[in-house]
Amino acid sequence: MKFSKEIQELEIKILELKNFSKEKGIDLTLDINRLSQERDKLIEEDHENLTDWDRVSIARHPERPYTLDYIKNMTVDFIELHGDRLSKDDPAIVGGLCKIDGKKVMVIGHQKGRSIEENIYRNFGMASPEGYRKALRLFKMAERFSIPIVNLIDTPGAYPGIEAEKHGQGEAIARNLMEMAGLKVPVISVVIGEGGSGGALALGVADKIFMLENAVYSVISPEGCAAILYKDASKAPEAANNLKISGSSLLGLGVIDGIIKEPIGGAHRDYKCVANDLKNVILSSLSELSKLDVDTLVKNRYNKFRRMGSFVENIL
């Protein structure tokens, strides 16, 4: 982003002035407001010319809200459920029962960490097979009690370690895809940050798929794509712009159903605003999907994914 360094410097100055004002009891409101207006102007100019690579950077912003932040800001009575009932609990995926405006839902999502310790605990949001099997257990529980499902996707990809492969990473993801296709309850998936590869798709077979404005959704990371296609990871920005990973591109291709606006600068600038907009989209979609009988719901979901990637070739 063109002004990212200048914006960061201004935000540091604003924070320093606020702390100095509080400690010394000196009114610096005029100076703080002047710097804030200057920062906001730069953010607006940046926002108007974002590339797909810029959106990757925003999607990875360390202060961006994660699944538990959305759960905190748009649900009540959240009860987290743990374990896959086969091996262990995977903290990279969280899920449980809650209410959104009085409506019972099962919320499941990837969870990253903020500190080094949290990221190690959450494995940077990269789930192991146990995480996807936990998600499947919660899918089936929701189906058993006729509770709609909301998935929040935010992962660079499934964990690619040897242990994960030994425990059946590919099978766990494939089983989720198969089982989700036939779930007899409404399923809504939202890409809130990074939507990387099969790790994202394992929570992405849904009746409605949405993306936050600065989220990205792709079969591979830009760095991985650049390393494979160009033999040069430094070409990640070029790869990002060619992968069609932004919401506007995917909406045009029919991969997603809608884009949820973010505050200028990114979702990290106003958690409550984004959570409220996300909540309204979820409630509106659930209201629409609840009118469908089970057979129609499942059939529509199947046809939705069958249409993806289809094209018509004109023979001259």
C-alpha positions as CSV (number, residue, x, y, z in Angstrom):
1,M,0.0,0.0,0.0
2,K,1.3,3.4,-1.0
3,F,1.0,5.2,2.3
4,S,1.2,2.3,4.8
5,K,4.5,3.5,6.3
6,E,3.2,7.1,6.7
7,I,-0.1,5.9,8.2
8,Q,1.8,3.7,10.7
9,E,4.0,6.6,11.7
10,L,1.0,8.9,12.2
11,E,-0.8,6.4,14.3
12,I,2.3,6.1,16.5
13,K,2.4,9.9,16.9
14,I,-1.3,10.0,17.7
15,L,-0.9,7.3,20.4
16,E,2.1,9.1,21.9
17,L,0.2,12.4,22.1
18,K,-2.8,10.7,23.7
19,N,-0.6,9.0,26.3
20,F,1.4,12.3,27.0
21,S,-1.9,14.2,27.3
22,K,-3.3,11.7,29.8
23,E,-0.1,11.6,31.9
24,K,0.6,15.3,32.0
25,G,-3.0,16.5,32.0
26,I,-2.4,18.7,29.0
27,D,-5.1,19.3,26.4
28,L,-3.7,18.2,23.0
29,T,-7.0,17.7,21.3
30,L,-6.3,20.0,18.4
31,D,-3.0,18.3,17.6
32,I,-4.5,14.9,17.9
33,N,-7.4,15.8,15.7
34,R,-5.1,17.3,13.0
35,L,-3.0,14.2,12.9
36,S,-6.1,12.0,12.9
37,Q,-7.5,13.8,9.9
38,E,-4.2,13.6,8.1
39,R,-4.1,9.8,8.8
40,D,-7.7,9.3,7.7
41,K,-7.1,11.1,4.4
42,L,-4.1,8.9,3.6
43,I,-6.2,5.8,4.5
44,E,-9.0,6.9,2.1
45,E,-6.5,7.5,-0.7
46,D,-5.0,4.1,-0.1
47,H,-8.4,2.4,-0.1
48,E,-9.3,3.8,-3.5
49,N,-6.4,2.0,-5.2
50,L,-6.0,-1.3,-3.5
51,T,-4.5,-4.2,-5.4
52,D,-5.2,-7.8,-4.7
53,W,-1.8,-8.0,-3.0
54,D,-2.7,-5.1,-0.8
55,R,-5.8,-7.0,0.3
56,V,-3.6,-10.0,1.2
57,S,-1.7,-7.7,3.5
58,I,-4.9,-6.4,5.1
59,A,-6.3,-9.9,5.4
60,R,-3.1,-10.8,7.4
61,H,-3.1,-7.7,9.6
62,P,-2.1,-8.9,13.1
63,E,-4.9,-6.8,14.7
64,R,-7.6,-8.1,12.3
65,P,-10.6,-9.6,14.2
66,Y,-10.6,-13.4,14.4
67,T,-13.3,-15.9,14.9
68,L,-13.5,-15.5,18.7
69,D,-13.7,-11.7,18.3
70,Y,-16.7,-12.1,16.1
71,I,-18.3,-14.6,18.5
72,K,-17.8,-12.1,21.3
73,N,-19.2,-9.2,19.4
74,M,-22.2,-10.7,17.6
75,T,-23.4,-13.7,19.8
76,V,-24.5,-14.5,23.3
77,D,-24.5,-17.6,25.4
78,F,-21.5,-19.1,23.5
79,I,-20.6,-22.6,24.7
80,E,-17.4,-23.8,23.2
81,L,-17.3,-27.5,22.4
82,H,-13.9,-29.4,22.3
83,G,-12.4,-32.5,20.8
84,D,-13.1,-34.8,17.8
85,R,-14.0,-37.8,20.0
86,L,-11.3,-39.8,18.2
87,S,-7.9,-38.3,19.2
88,K,-7.6,-34.8,20.7
89,D,-8.8,-31.2,20.5
90,D,-7.3,-28.9,17.9
91,P,-7.2,-25.2,19.1
92,A,-6.7,-24.0,15.4
93,I,-10.5,-24.6,15.0
94,V,-13.0,-23.4,17.6
95,G,-16.7,-24.0,17.6
96,G,-19.8,-24.2,19.7
97,L,-23.4,-23.3,20.3
98,C,-24.6,-19.8,20.7
99,K,-27.4,-17.4,19.9
100,I,-27.5,-14.5,17.4
101,D,-30.4,-12.2,18.1
102,G,-32.1,-15.0,19.9
103,K,-31.6,-17.6,17.1
104,K,-29.7,-20.7,18.0
105,V,-26.7,-21.4,15.7
106,M,-23.6,-23.6,15.6
107,V,-20.6,-21.3,14.9
108,I,-17.3,-22.9,13.8
109,G,-14.2,-21.2,12.6
110,H,-10.4,-21.1,12.3
111,Q,-8.6,-19.2,15.1
112,K,-5.2,-17.5,14.9
113,G,-3.3,-16.1,17.8
114,R,-2.0,-12.6,18.5
115,S,1.2,-13.3,20.5
116,I,3.9,-15.7,19.7
117,E,2.6,-18.0,22.4
118,E,-1.0,-17.9,21.2
119,N,0.1,-18.5,17.6
120,I,2.1,-21.6,18.6
121,Y,-1.0,-22.8,20.6
122,R,-3.3,-22.1,17.7
123,N,-0.7,-23.3,15.1
124,F,-1.3,-20.0,13.2
125,G,-4.8,-21.1,12.3
126,M,-3.6,-24.1,10.4
127,A,-5.8,-27.0,11.4
128,S,-4.7,-30.6,11.7
129,P,-7.0,-33.5,10.8
130,E,-8.4,-33.5,14.4
131,G,-9.6,-29.9,13.9
132,Y,-11.5,-30.8,10.7
133,R,-12.9,-33.9,12.4
134,K,-14.0,-31.7,15.4
135,A,-15.8,-29.5,12.9
136,L,-17.5,-32.5,11.3
137,R,-18.7,-33.6,14.7
138,L,-20.2,-30.2,15.3
139,F,-21.8,-30.2,11.8
140,K,-23.5,-33.5,12.6
141,M,-24.6,-32.3,16.0
142,A,-26.2,-29.2,14.5
143,E,-27.9,-31.4,11.9
144,R,-29.2,-33.7,14.6
145,F,-30.9,-30.9,16.5
146,S,-31.9,-28.8,13.3
147,I,-29.6,-26.0,14.2
148,P,-28.2,-23.8,11.3
149,I,-24.4,-23.7,10.9
150,V,-22.2,-20.6,10.5
151,N,-18.5,-21.1,9.4
152,L,-15.9,-18.4,9.7
153,I,-12.9,-19.1,7.5
154,D,-9.5,-17.6,8.3
155,T,-6.5,-19.9,7.5
156,P,-3.4,-19.8,5.3
157,G,-4.1,-23.5,4.7
158,A,-4.4,-26.8,6.5
159,Y,-1.3,-27.8,8.5
160,P,1.1,-29.6,6.1
161,G,3.3,-31.3,8.7
162,I,4.3,-35.0,8.6
163,E,2.2,-35.8,11.6
164,A,-0.9,-34.3,10.0
165,E,-0.4,-36.4,6.9
166,K,0.1,-39.5,9.0
167,H,-3.2,-38.8,10.7
168,G,-5.1,-38.4,7.4
169,Q,-5.2,-34.7,6.6
170,G,-6.4,-35.3,3.0
171,E,-9.1,-37.8,4.1
172,A,-10.3,-35.5,6.9
173,I,-10.8,-32.6,4.4
174,A,-12.3,-34.8,1.7
175,R,-14.8,-36.2,4.2
176,N,-15.8,-32.7,5.3
177,L,-16.5,-31.7,1.7
178,M,-18.7,-34.8,1.2
179,E,-20.6,-34.6,4.4
180,M,-21.2,-30.8,4.2
181,A,-22.7,-31.3,0.7
182,G,-25.5,-33.3,2.2
183,L,-26.1,-31.5,5.5
184,K,-29.9,-31.1,6.1
185,V,-29.6,-27.7,7.8
186,P,-28.7,-24.2,6.4
187,V,-25.0,-23.6,6.1
188,I,-23.4,-20.2,5.8
189,S,-19.6,-19.7,5.3
190,V,-17.8,-16.4,5.5
191,V,-14.2,-15.8,4.7
192,I,-13.1,-13.3,7.3
193,G,-9.4,-13.1,6.5
194,E,-7.3,-15.7,4.6
195,G,-9.1,-18.4,2.8
196,G,-6.3,-20.7,1.8
197,S,-6.6,-24.0,-0.1
198,G,-8.3,-27.1,1.2
199,G,-7.9,-25.9,4.7
200,A,-10.5,-23.2,3.9
201,L,-12.7,-25.3,1.6
202,A,-13.1,-27.9,4.4
203,L,-15.4,-25.3,6.0
204,G,-16.6,-23.8,2.7
205,V,-19.2,-26.1,1.3
206,A,-22.2,-23.9,2.1
207,D,-25.6,-22.6,0.8
208,K,-24.3,-19.1,1.1
209,I,-20.7,-18.0,0.9
210,F,-19.6,-14.5,1.7
211,M,-16.3,-12.6,2.0
212,L,-15.3,-9.6,3.9
213,E,-14.2,-6.8,1.6
214,N,-10.5,-7.3,2.3
215,A,-10.5,-11.1,2.7
216,V,-8.9,-13.4,0.1
217,Y,-9.9,-16.8,-1.0
218,S,-7.6,-19.0,-3.1
219,V,-6.4,-22.5,-4.0
220,I,-2.8,-21.5,-3.0
221,S,-1.0,-18.6,-1.3
222,P,0.5,-15.9,-3.6
223,E,3.9,-16.8,-2.3
224,G,3.4,-20.5,-3.0
225,C,2.0,-19.8,-6.5
226,A,4.9,-17.5,-7.3
227,A,7.4,-20.2,-6.2
228,I,5.8,-22.8,-8.3
229,L,5.0,-20.9,-11.5
230,Y,7.7,-18.3,-11.6
231,K,10.4,-20.1,-9.5
232,D,10.6,-16.8,-7.6
233,A,8.6,-16.1,-4.4
234,S,9.3,-12.4,-4.7
235,K,6.8,-12.3,-7.5
236,A,4.0,-12.9,-5.0
237,P,2.3,-9.5,-5.7
238,E,2.1,-10.5,-9.4
239,A,0.7,-13.9,-8.6
240,A,-1.9,-12.4,-6.2
241,N,-3.2,-10.1,-9.0
242,N,-3.4,-13.1,-11.4
243,L,-5.0,-15.6,-9.0
244,K,-8.3,-13.6,-8.8
245,I,-8.4,-14.0,-5.0
246,S,-10.4,-10.9,-4.1
247,G,-14.1,-10.7,-3.4
248,S,-14.9,-8.7,-6.5
249,S,-13.3,-11.3,-8.8
250,L,-14.8,-14.3,-7.0
251,L,-18.3,-12.7,-7.0
252,G,-18.0,-12.2,-10.8
253,L,-17.0,-15.9,-11.2
254,G,-19.9,-17.1,-9.1
255,V,-17.7,-18.6,-6.3
256,I,-19.2,-16.4,-3.6
257,D,-22.6,-14.8,-3.1
258,G,-21.7,-11.4,-1.6
259,I,-19.2,-9.1,-0.2
260,I,-19.4,-7.5,3.3
261,K,-18.0,-4.0,3.4
262,E,-15.3,-3.1,5.9
263,P,-14.4,0.2,7.5
264,I,-11.9,2.2,5.4
265,G,-8.5,0.8,6.3
266,G,-9.7,-2.7,7.2
267,A,-11.9,-4.6,9.7
268,H,-9.3,-4.1,12.5
269,R,-10.3,-0.4,12.7
270,D,-13.8,-1.2,14.0
271,Y,-14.6,-4.6,15.4
272,K,-18.1,-3.9,16.4
273,C,-19.1,-2.3,13.1
274,V,-17.9,-5.3,11.1
275,A,-19.4,-7.8,13.5
276,N,-22.8,-6.0,13.3
277,D,-22.7,-6.0,9.5
278,L,-21.7,-9.7,9.5
279,K,-24.5,-10.5,11.9
280,N,-27.1,-8.8,9.7
281,V,-25.9,-10.7,6.6
282,I,-26.1,-14.0,8.5
283,L,-29.6,-13.3,9.9
284,S,-30.9,-12.2,6.5
285,S,-29.4,-15.4,4.8
286,L,-30.8,-17.7,7.5
287,S,-34.2,-16.1,7.1
288,E,-34.1,-16.8,3.3
289,L,-32.7,-20.4,3.7
290,S,-35.2,-21.3,6.4
291,K,-38.1,-21.0,3.9
292,L,-36.7,-23.9,1.9
293,D,-37.6,-27.5,2.5
294,V,-34.7,-29.9,3.2
295,D,-34.6,-31.5,-0.2
296,T,-34.6,-28.2,-2.0
297,L,-31.9,-26.9,0.3
298,V,-29.5,-29.8,-0.3
299,K,-30.3,-29.8,-4.1
300,N,-29.6,-26.1,-4.4
301,R,-26.3,-26.5,-2.5
302,Y,-25.2,-29.3,-4.8
303,N,-26.1,-27.4,-8.0
304,K,-24.3,-24.3,-6.7
305,F,-21.0,-26.1,-6.6
306,R,-21.7,-28.0,-9.9
307,R,-22.0,-24.6,-11.7
308,M,-18.6,-23.3,-10.5
309,G,-16.0,-23.4,-13.2
310,S,-18.5,-24.2,-16.0
311,F,-18.1,-22.3,-19.3
312,V,-19.4,-22.3,-22.8
313,E,-17.0,-22.6,-25.7
314,N,-18.0,-21.0,-29.0
315,I,-16.8,-23.1,-32.0
316,L,-16.3,-20.9,-35.1
